[in-house]
Amino acid sequence: MSTTDKASTETSPEPSPADPAEAAAGSQLSTAPVEDSGPVGIGVIGWARWFWRQLTSMRVALILLFLLSLGAIPGSLVPQTNVDALKVVEWKREHSSYVGVAEALQLFDVYSSVWFSAIYLLLFVSLIGCIVPRSWQFVGQLRGRPPGAPKRLDRLPAHTTWRTDKTPDEVLSYARTLLAGKRFRTEAGSGTVAAEKGYLREAGNLIFHVALIVMLVAFAWGQYFKSEGGKLVLRGSGFSNTLTQYDDFKPGTLFHPDDLPPFSFTLDRFDATYEMSGPQRGTPRDFKAYVTLSEGAHGTPQKREIQVNKPLEIDGSKVYLLGHGYAPIISVTDSTGKVVYKDAVPVLPQDGNLTSTGAVKVTDGYKDKDGKPEQLGFTAVFVPTFAGEGHGTMFSQFPALLNPQLMLNAWHGSLGVDSGLPQNVYRLETSKMEMFKDESGQQLIKKLAPGETMDLPNGAGTVKFEGIERWATFSVTQQPGSGLALAGAIAAIAGLAGSLFIQRRRIWVRAVAGKDGVTVVEMAGLGRSESAKLPEELADLAATLHQQAPSVSDPVEETPEGERG
């Protein structure tokens, strides 16, 4: 192809819609709905139609997505009733002036509030109303054929032409074979071949929107039917998956206790290893819980292991290992020497070296020297590795049991457990208690090693540090819809990639005999958006077709002899 043949690809302005053929050539390259500038029709029906088209527009869908993410912020900043009712009570006490506004806006139940549900449902309806008509339109495009060629191919963005001595039928036959081999859908016309490619662009767009709906459904399913509970289990103790066994439980709105799968397990052993030396001394290396699991009401016991990030999966539920710690074994005797309390008391870690705090509560069985029933309470600080006398305060130097020490101070009176109000089991309520004092009149505080005893003043009894037990915390979660959400996310990414990287385009080839009998070949392309790939693709196709229908030279016009210089 020579320069005079315009063999190189040209880029021209978009075709003018004045020509119906050109307008049809560029139509239906997208399934996006046409935006309305105002109500269609008269009265209520017209306004309803306009509102529906606005609701199902992409602009409104994006606004609703933004509002949904914005509405989730209060759910993260303000404690939620279905997550932690105690924190809600505490928040109300600390922010009493804002309680009325927060309750009016349903900030303590954001995800089940009227306004959050309205945004969620509007987004759901918007996506469905957008997808359904576009899907039918896309099906129609798949069943249709490429539109005929415009009259003026040279007005399209990419265009090339040349002259060949091949007949028009031969050129069109070559062109149709070539385009079909490149996976174009072709349609023969009168002196033309129309071809189209890139349908997966709109398919990717629709897949992306359908995937958004799938993720919304999965999110709603998970939020309404989920359950998540935590349980601290002492070594040698067990857990049964019933509602009363949990230390804390966060159900979904439509969760029912019968949805909990029946299983139980016993914590047989817990192993923890740490880096013993070097700059990473004390860094955890491995945590592992060994349990005996029984599935169902009468399941056969089986030995299983649970590690961090390797949960135990049981009938749709996952049991995660969250944390671990120590439980000093404490015994308390009254003035007569009778053991009124003996138990392993879990204490909560406060730092990476497992410096831990807790409370010992003797609620029943103790009587003072006068025989009057009384309750005892002890605040406890436990360190698995004490630095030694004169080498620091009660802060652990290493998380393993190298030099365990327990420091206790003692109180007597009423623990307040009979008031009916919930209490933190790891904190001592001393508002109705009096401290035990030593001989100097100071608060009774003593540091104990395993096996040592603290005597209470005036023969009130003794407290002994019997030994140390271990505990581990487990989280049992049931999150329906997580697999569906993952599938939706993968489909959304695949659909978005298709809609971004696949270009919908059309190619036309026209071959007609000129006045001198030589065939004039025209090729032009049109894409949904401007892209450098379309001219390149057209140039490659034209070069391949040119090999089968090579160009011929233009006739040289003879100059009259009298006009020669």
C-alpha angles and dihedrals in degrees: 000000000000130000091255088055090057088234093159118087116258130204115218135174120278114280116268115249089225089090109069092207091054091046090051091049091060097039126106095020085130136031093215111133119247113256117240121223095202147342117319116223129356131302129347096342092054093049092045091052091048092048091050093051091048091049092051094048121110091237093060091044090056091047091052091049089053091048091049092054090043092050091054091063095079088051088061097043100041120055114250124228095224091050105044119353092183091059089050090055091047092048091051090051093050095043101035093150092060099044095095094052093044092051092046090053091044091235092155091059102032100154093051095039123121095243095047091047090049092054091046094050093044090053090049092050091044093055094045092047089051097046103045099061092039090052092053090046091050091050088053090052091051091051093044129080130241111277121252123268120275118245093244109046090169090070094063121100094254120034141157135171140183142162125249138178091228116106119255092247091053092049093048091047090051090047095050092049091048095049093044088052089055089054095255118148104238135201125185120222138171102306092337144085119210120198134180135189140169102063089147089072092072090037088056090049092052092044089054092053093044089050090054089056090048090053091048090051091047091049092050092045091050094046095048100043103027126115131191127178138170129215133183110212125192119219107270093022128102144220132216120199098243128120095249093056096065124096089208131003133192112193130186121247095261097032117131124196089235087068090072109103112234114249140123137194140189123219103233100173141350122206126193127177128192138189104267101198145010130051091314095053110153094021111140114249105176138359120190133170120201113206139174107228129200118187119205127001094301103018123158111256113248133181115245138169129223121197135176109284089005104091128188109249117211124171096321095324127102124210112207127193105229110168148332142212147153135288116201112215108233129188125190127196128191128228091282093055094253115145104237098169137024123160146127107260116204114224123197122239116243100185142014092274090058099249095171139194133197147135136257114212121191102191103165141027101031122117127181124235089278092055094251116143111247139165125237130207132187129189110214136202115188128189121184092204116032116196092222135251112318092011102094144307130288097305121122119241096199134016096233125082100265100131110359119195132177124202118198136182120190137225135178133197129060121347092198093234091128094061094086093237118124116256136196106249091209095054130066119227104213101171090107098034138085126219123242111242130208127229092281092054094252126127112282108251126160137173115221136194119206108291096021125121136217117210118217116227122268094015093296091146141271139277119210130195097220101177145294133283129185131232137190131200121225132193117210111199133181111189111172116194096033092116090048090050091051091050089049092050092050091047091048092053092047092047093047091050090051094049091048102043105030114080122207108220143160131214127199128192121192124186120182134161114253127221090268092051095254115128116245112211121200126185125183137167136203128191134188091249138011111280135161089222095070096061089044092050092047091049091052092048092047091049091052093047090046090060089061095038105031120192126254128215121268113251113265111235113225116235116226111255093237092059096053115113 
